[in-house]
Amino acid sequence: MKIAYLLNSVSRKSGGLFDACRRLAQTTGREQEMTVLGVEDEFTNADIKEWAPLRPAVFQPLFPRSFGYAISYAKYLAERSPDIVHVHGLWTYASLAGYLWHRRTKRPLMYTAHGMLDPWALRNAHWKKRLARALWEDAAHRSAACFHAVSEGEYESMREYGLRNPICVIPNGADLLRAVESLKLSVENSPFEPFAQGRKVLLYLGRLHPKKNLANLIRGWKATLNSQLSTIDSWILAIVGWDQGGYEDELEKLASDLGLLMSVAFVGSRFGADRDGCYRACNAFVMPSFSEGLPMTVLEAWAYAKPVLMTPECNLPEGFAATAALRIGTEATDIAKGLRQLFEMVESDRREMGARGRTLVAEKFSWPRIGEQMRAVYEWALGGGSPPDTVRLN
């Protein structure tokens, strides 16, 4: 079976898609002929080695770079002659190239939206998406043999959007560390060492973007301080991630205006070993998003056996059911309530919560299991017959 993955970026610039697509391709592509296409950006040379043993084909994009049009992209795809094409993400040239390939070859086309059809995401840059829908995206969606949703919440959003295609529901995954219990929890030699000063670390890791709701997280932190909860003095909030559109400056000003610079730290981007160090050294993880497909960073925090605070919009109800996470709302007052609950827990209870998260990843979110499920969908799309259990027909 010859499979092609079409992406806009194959680097960290794509945020959570980088890890989700890379690990799915590596896992699903075993014993298959896998081709990955993307366009070049400032991080491609540094990150492309992470795809090994795969070697993505990257092309120089023309203006506007965000659309990802490259002259040789479609030509290379045609030369590879895949049996099935799987497009990751919407609204860019990768989606258009996949649709044009399908029209020419009549071979099956799949899409993973990665949260881009959630109501909040659709409202963002709405006019651009309406234009894309009119020009090609709606026709491309109708032609897809199957869509891929990473959660029940995303599946419902796709049906509300109007998709009538078959949809497979297969989550993202996480790589479990070996013997995580033997990893000593230590801020020493971690990115938090300069400012932690013996305090526990609540970690946010991801893009610095309005949809992540970090402004309300900071306001919730301030409200928790104002409640004079004694245990909060032993914690800091570490915000780790890459700025998008100048949002980091807004957040730093908000933290400064609220007098929080002694307990809220902006650590900047961290990748590779530094990123792993953030997970190892933190005591808990928070994801206060307005909208997600299924956040990789929550799965990664669980893989490191960390307790999690998250909103229902993260589309991981399994975490609440397994008591591996505390539920928070998106408003600052709701976030403050969750923070107080976390800080008032005894350390053994926080560790048990994190251990339950690690067990959940092992049982449901391991990459080998997910790779097998996706291969079964590809085989069904190519050969027909009864759909796998993950596929839901309209």
C-alpha positions, -999 to 999 in steps of 0.1 A, spaced: 0 0 0 14 34 -11 3 62 12 10 100 9 6 125 37 1 161 25 9 189 50 16 226 50 45 225 74 66 194 85 82 213 114 75 227 148 58 257 131 27 236 127 23 233 165 7 201 177 3 188 141 41 183 140 40 155 166 6 142 157 13 138 120 49 127 124 42 99 148 11 87 129 31 86 97 60 67 114 36 42 130 12 37 102 39 37 75 57 6 89 57 -21 62 40 4 38 55 28 13 50 62 30 55 96 13 53 129 32 50 163 15 53 197 30 66 232 23 98 247 37 99 271 67 126 284 90 125 253 112 125 226 85 162 219 84 163 215 122 132 193 125 132 171 95 155 145 112 127 139 137 107 122 109 133 93 106 132 68 91 109 88 68 123 117 48 96 143 39 99 160 5 98 198 11 93 225 -14 99 263 -14 65 281 -11 56 311 -31 38 342 -16 17 341 5 38 316 24 9 307 48 -11 292 19 18 269 11 17 268 -27 48 253 -42 53 248 -80 66 212 -78 43 200 -49 16 185 -71 41 172 -97 60 153 -71 28 138 -57 18 126 -92 52 110 -97 49 91 -64 15 77 -76 1 68 -41 -28 45 -36 -44 68 -10 -37 104 0 -43 117 35 -44 155 39 -36 169 73 -52 203 79 -76 225 58 -76 259 41 -41 256 25 -26 244 -8 -21 209 7 -59 204 8 -63 218 -28 -34 195 -41 -51 165 -25 -84 173 -41 -69 179 -76 -50 146 -73 -83 128 -64 -101 143 -93 -74 132 -117 -68 97 -103 -102 88 -87 -83 72 -59 -94 76 -22 -88 109 -4 -88 114 34 -88 145 56 -78 150 92 -91 185 103 -71 187 135 -97 208 152 -101 232 122 -139 225 119 -147 233 155 -170 263 159 -144 285 176 -118 277 149 -143 284 121 -150 319 135 -113 327 134 -104 344 100 -139 335 89 -138 354 56 -107 335 44 -123 302 51 -155 312 33 -134 320 3 -116 287 4 -149 268 8 -163 285 -23 -132 279 -44 -124 243 -36 -127 232 0 -164 223 0 -160 202 -32 -129 186 -17 -148 176 15 -177 161 -5 -152 139 -25 -134 125 6 -137 88 11 -134 94 49 -127 121 74 -107 115 105 -118 129 138 -94 127 168 -122 128 194 -160 124 200 -162 162 203 -145 167 169 -168 141 154 -199 160 166 -184 193 152 -179 177 118 -215 165 117 -227 199 128 -206 215 101 -225 194 76 -202 166 66 -220 135 55 -189 114 47 -179 84 67 -158 96 97 -133 75 116 -128 84 152 -92 76 162 -73 97 188 -39 112 188 -13 93 207 16 98 231 49 79 236 52 64 270 85 69 288 102 38 300 103 35 338 90 70 343 90 64 380 128 64 380 130 99 366 137 122 394 115 152 397 139 181 398 139 217 386 177 216 385 191 218 350 156 224 337 143 256 320 126 265 353 158 266 374 164 304 372 131 314 388 114 284 406 134 289 438 121 257 454 85 263 444 63 237 426 56 243 388 23 244 371 31 241 334 14 253 303 31 242 271 19 250 236 13 279 212 7 313 226 -25 320 208 -59 335 219 -77 302 215 -55 288 243 -72 312 267 -41 321 285 -53 356 295 -81 340 316 -55 316 330 -34 345 342 -65 363 356 -75 330 373 -40 329 388 -45 364 402 -79 355 416 -63 325 434 -36 348 449 -63 372 460 -81 344 478 -51 342 502 -48 305 498 -16 298 517 -5 269 494 -3 291 463 29 307 476 47 274 469 37 274 432 47 292 401 29 292 367 54 285 338 41 295 304 62 277 277 56 281 240 61 299 208 45 333 202 19 337 174 9 372 162 24 391 191 2 375 217 31 369 241 35 407 245 -1 410 255 1 382 280 33 396 296 17 431 299 -13 415 316 8 396 340 28 428 348 -3 449 352 -17 423 377 16 423 396 23 386 388 58 386 375 71 370 406 49 340 402 42 338 364 72 331 342 73 333 304 99 307 295 98 310 257 99 281 232 114 248 242 120 218 220 137 184 221 155 177 254 145 211 268 108 203 262 112 169 279 128 187 308 98 209 312 75 179 316 99 161 339 104 191 362 67 203 365 43 191 391 11 196 372 -1 207 337 -29 230 326 -47 234 293 -74 261 295 -83 262 258 -115 275 242 -111 250 213 -90 219 206 -91 188 184 -73 167 209 -43 184 225 -10 164 222 4 182 252 -22 168 276 -14 133 264 23 140 268 18 153 303 -1 121 312 27 101 296 50 118 322 25 109 349 15 145 356 -19 156 370 -38 178 345 -63 207 347 -82 211 314 -114 224 299 -140 201 284 -131 218 251 -99 197 251 -122 168 240 -107 143 264 -136 132 286 -117 100 293 -94 120 315 -123 132 337 -138 97 338 -105 82 349 -99 110 375 -67 118 357 -77 154 353 -95 182 370 -123 199 350 -120 237 347 -142 262 328 -130 288 304 -138 318 326 -112 331 350 -133 324 381 -138 288 370 -100 284 364 -93 299 398 -116 273 414 -97 245 397 -63 260 407 -74 261 444 -86 224 441 -52 214 427 -32 234 453 -52 220 482 -46 184 472 -19 165 491 11 155 471 2 118 471 -32 125 456 -16 146 428 8 117 421 -20 92 420 -39 114 395 -8 116 373 -4 78 375 -40 73 363 -32 95 333 -2 74 324 -23 43 326 -49 59 304 -23 67 277 -10 31 279 -45 16 275 -60 40 249 -35 64 234 -5 44 225 9 49 190 11 12 180 -26 8 187 -35 40 168 -13 30 138 -31 -3 135 -65 14 136 -55 39 109 -41 11 86 -74 -7 89 -92 25 77 -68 28 47 -74 -8 37 -111 -4 39 -111 29 19 -91 10 -8 -108 -24 -8 -143 -17 5 -162 -43 25 -173 -39 61 -159 -7 77 -137 -10 107 -152 -3 142 -137 31 142 -156 42 111 -191 58 114 -212 60 83 -236 89 78 
